[in-house]
Amino acid sequence: MAASAQRPSQDLRHRNMRLGLLVYMVILSACIQAQNLGQVELDEAPKTVYFKTNPLSLLFGTFPLYSGELKGLAEIVISERVTYNLGASLIFKAPWVDNGLGFPLAIGQDNSLWGYRFQGEFRYYYLKFTNQNRVSKLFIPNGLYASIHGSYATATFRDKTIRFPSVEFVQVDVNALAGMQLMISDALGLDVYMGLGYKNYAISRVVGANRTIVTPFEIGYFNSYYWPIKFKLGTSLVFGLF
């Protein structure tokens, strides 16, 4: 009877020792991982802001045929897979546009086009091309993504010597995009995207207090310019900032 009572007691002690050893190993492993993680964060802090632009937009801007655009965007990393893109642009007359009488919008011999554009985007990277074992690489916005994009732009075309008449452009669009961003490192990369969306364009001629709608044909556009469906295809250079 005494030997029978002693065996369960020994088995319980052995079980407690194995459980204690397991807990010790788990705690030790967690401490090592935490130490390594802290070293990675300290030595290679991940960038959280990236600058984007496209030099070709200086020749081909938001409004077809006439405009150039000085464009800048910031991609802000929120989490491993989520980023926000915020951008602002200066719109101007494309440098290759002729001021001559053949120019459909010509008012006088010296014309100008000035305006601005704001845009925003919510982006989700569903497939990352990064090293998942390093924190400094984990947050790089590198891979395949889907996003929702919105944009508002306006510009005014007029003769430089007189205030009226003028032609005003307004564009609003909302788009669903799919794309791929390839980062050579955390400092340089390329963003390529395409998608479909809804657009609302308005062109009007302003003379004093009078405003009249201008048809696309009057300014050299196709009638499809007013179609509500917008197809987007574009690319941007990406530079890691900080």
C-alpha positions in Angstrom: 0.0 0.0 0.0 2.8 2.4 0.8 4.6 1.7 -2.5 1.3 2.2 -4.3 0.8 5.6 -2.7 4.3 6.7 -3.3 4.2 6.1 -7.1 1.4 8.7 -7.9 3.3 11.2 -5.8 6.5 10.6 -7.9 4.6 10.8 -11.1 3.0 14.2 -10.1 6.5 15.6 -9.2 7.9 14.5 -12.6 4.9 16.0 -14.4 5.4 19.3 -12.5 9.1 19.3 -13.4 8.3 18.7 -17.1 5.7 21.5 -17.0 8.1 23.9 -15.2 10.9 23.1 -17.8 8.4 23.8 -20.6 7.4 27.2 -19.1 11.1 28.1 -18.6 11.9 27.3 -22.3 8.9 29.3 -23.5 10.0 32.3 -21.4 13.6 32.0 -22.5 12.6 31.8 -26.2 10.4 34.9 -25.8 13.2 36.8 -24.1 15.6 35.9 -27.0 13.1 37.0 -29.6 12.3 40.2 -27.8 16.0 41.0 -27.6 16.5 40.3 -31.3 13.5 42.3 -32.2 14.7 45.3 -30.2 18.1 45.1 -31.9 16.5 45.1 -35.4 14.3 48.1 -34.5 17.3 49.9 -33.1 19.7 49.2 -35.9 17.4 49.2 -38.9 14.3 51.4 -38.1 11.7 50.9 -41.0 10.8 53.9 -43.1 7.2 55.1 -42.7 6.9 57.9 -45.4 7.6 57.5 -49.1 7.6 60.3 -51.7 6.1 59.6 -55.2 6.1 61.5 -58.5 6.1 61.0 -62.3 8.2 63.3 -64.5 6.0 62.6 -67.5 3.1 64.4 -65.8 4.9 67.6 -66.6 3.9 67.0 -70.2 0.6 65.2 -69.9 -1.5 66.3 -66.9 -5.0 65.8 -65.6 -6.9 67.7 -68.3 -6.2 66.0 -71.7 -4.4 67.9 -74.6 -3.7 71.1 -72.7 -2.3 70.6 -69.2 0.9 69.6 -67.5 1.1 68.7 -63.8 3.8 69.1 -61.2 2.7 66.2 -58.9 3.8 65.0 -55.5 2.4 62.3 -53.3 3.3 60.8 -49.9 2.6 57.2 -49.0 2.3 56.8 -45.3 2.7 53.4 -43.7 0.0 52.6 -41.1 0.6 48.9 -40.6 2.3 45.9 -42.3 -0.3 45.9 -45.1 -2.2 49.2 -44.9 -1.0 52.6 -46.2 -2.5 56.0 -47.1 -1.5 58.0 -50.2 -2.0 61.8 -50.0 -1.1 64.1 -52.9 -1.2 67.7 -54.2 -0.4 69.0 -57.7 0.1 72.3 -59.5 -1.7 72.3 -62.9 -0.4 74.5 -65.8 -0.4 74.7 -69.5 1.7 71.9 -71.1 4.9 73.4 -72.5 4.4 72.0 -75.9 0.9 73.7 -76.4 0.9 76.3 -79.1 -0.6 79.7 -78.5 -1.5 80.2 -82.1 -4.9 80.6 -83.7 -5.2 76.9 -84.3 -5.4 76.3 -80.5 -9.1 75.5 -79.8 -9.2 77.4 -76.5 -7.3 80.4 -77.8 -8.6 83.7 -76.5 -5.7 86.0 -77.3 -2.1 85.5 -78.3 -0.8 85.0 -74.8 -2.8 82.4 -72.8 -2.3 80.7 -69.4 -3.7 77.7 -67.6 -3.4 77.4 -63.8 -5.0 75.2 -61.2 -4.5 72.5 -58.6 -5.4 69.0 -57.8 -5.8 67.0 -54.5 -6.0 63.2 -54.3 -6.1 60.5 -51.6 -5.9 56.7 -51.6 -6.5 53.9 -49.1 -4.3 51.0 -50.1 -4.2 47.3 -48.9 -1.2 45.1 -49.7 -2.6 41.6 -50.0 0.7 40.0 -51.1 4.0 41.4 -49.7 7.4 40.9 -51.4 9.3 41.4 -48.2 11.4 39.5 -45.6 8.8 38.6 -43.0 11.5 37.9 -40.4 12.9 41.4 -40.2 10.9 44.3 -38.9 12.8 46.8 -41.0 11.7 44.9 -44.1 8.3 43.9 -43.0 6.8 47.4 -43.3 8.2 48.3 -46.7 5.2 48.9 -49.0 6.4 46.3 -51.5 4.0 43.9 -53.3 0.6 43.5 -54.9 -2.2 45.8 -53.7 -5.8 46.9 -54.1 -7.0 50.4 -53.3 -9.7 53.0 -53.4 -8.6 56.3 -54.9 -10.3 59.7 -55.1 -9.3 63.0 -56.8 -10.5 66.6 -57.2 -8.9 69.0 -59.8 -9.8 72.4 -61.1 -8.0 74.8 -63.5 -8.8 78.1 -65.3 -7.7 79.0 -68.8 -7.6 82.7 -69.7 -5.7 85.4 -71.6 -2.9 86.9 -69.6 -3.8 90.5 -70.4 -7.6 90.4 -69.7 -9.7 88.8 -67.0 -12.6 87.7 -69.1 -13.6 85.5 -70.8 -12.1 82.4 -69.2 -12.7 78.6 -69.4 -12.9 76.6 -66.2 -12.2 72.9 -65.8 -13.4 70.8 -62.9 -12.8 67.1 -62.5 -13.9 64.7 -59.7 -13.3 60.9 -59.9 -13.4 57.9 -57.6 -11.6 54.7 -58.7 -10.9 51.1 -57.7 -7.3 50.3 -58.5 -5.1 47.2 -58.5 -1.3 47.5 -58.8 2.1 46.3 -58.0 4.8 48.3 -56.2 8.3 47.0 -56.5 10.9 48.4 -54.1 14.6 47.8 -55.0 15.3 48.8 -51.4 13.6 50.9 -48.8 14.9 54.0 -50.7 13.8 53.4 -54.3 11.0 51.7 -56.2 8.4 51.7 -58.9 4.6 51.8 -58.6 2.4 50.6 -61.5 -1.4 50.5 -61.3 -4.6 50.3 -63.3 -8.3 50.4 -62.6 -11.8 51.6 -63.3 -13.9 54.4 -61.7 -16.5 57.0 -61.9 -15.7 60.5 -63.2 -17.6 63.8 -63.3 -16.1 66.5 -65.6 -17.4 70.0 -66.1 -16.2 72.6 -68.5 -17.7 76.1 -68.6 -17.0 79.4 -70.2 -17.2 82.4 -67.9 -17.8 86.0 -69.1 -18.4 88.4 -66.3 -21.2 86.9 -64.1 -22.4 84.6 -66.9 -21.4 80.9 -67.0 -22.2 78.6 -69.9 -21.4 74.9 -70.3 -18.8 74.1 -73.0 -19.2 70.9 -75.1 -16.1 68.7 -75.5 -16.2 69.3 -79.3 -15.8 73.1 -78.8 -12.4 72.6 -77.1 -11.1 69.8 -79.3 -12.1 66.9 -77.1 -14.1 63.8 -78.1 -17.6 63.6 -76.8 -16.5 60.6 -74.8 -14.7 63.0 -72.4 -18.0 63.4 -70.6 -18.6 59.6 -70.2 -18.9 58.7 -66.5 -16.6 55.7 -66.7 -12.9 56.4 -66.2 -10.0 54.0 -67.0 -6.8 54.7 -65.1 -3.3 53.5 -66.0 -0.2 55.0 -64.5 3.1 54.7 -62.8 5.2 56.6 -60.2 8.7 56.6 -59.0 8.9 55.9 -55.2 11.6 57.3 -52.9 11.9 56.4 -49.2 12.1 59.4 -47.0 12.1 58.6 -43.3 
